[in-house]
Amino acid sequence: MNRAEYKEWNQKAVSGEVKDEENPVFIFYHDVSSEFLSQIAKGEINLQELAKRQLEARGLDIEGNWVGFGKEIS
């Protein structure tokens, strides 16, 4: 996300166009250390893979549909 996109998402938050929990601008607002953010910024942590593992842990597929626990996303 570039700076312009970040500003657009912030404006959507202000105008109420998108829920906070669906706004990527707010993904790191709570309980995320500066060290962790630094690791992400340096490419040491792959957020796409992390998101896939989180979906799996919730029993969801790549589209966010319920598929049951134990299904892997490649």
PyMOL commands that set and color helices and strands:
alter all, ss='L'
color gray80, all
select helices_A, chain A and resi 3-15+20-22+24-26+34-41+47-57
alter helices_A, ss='H'
color red, helices_A
deselect
rebuild
show_as cartoon
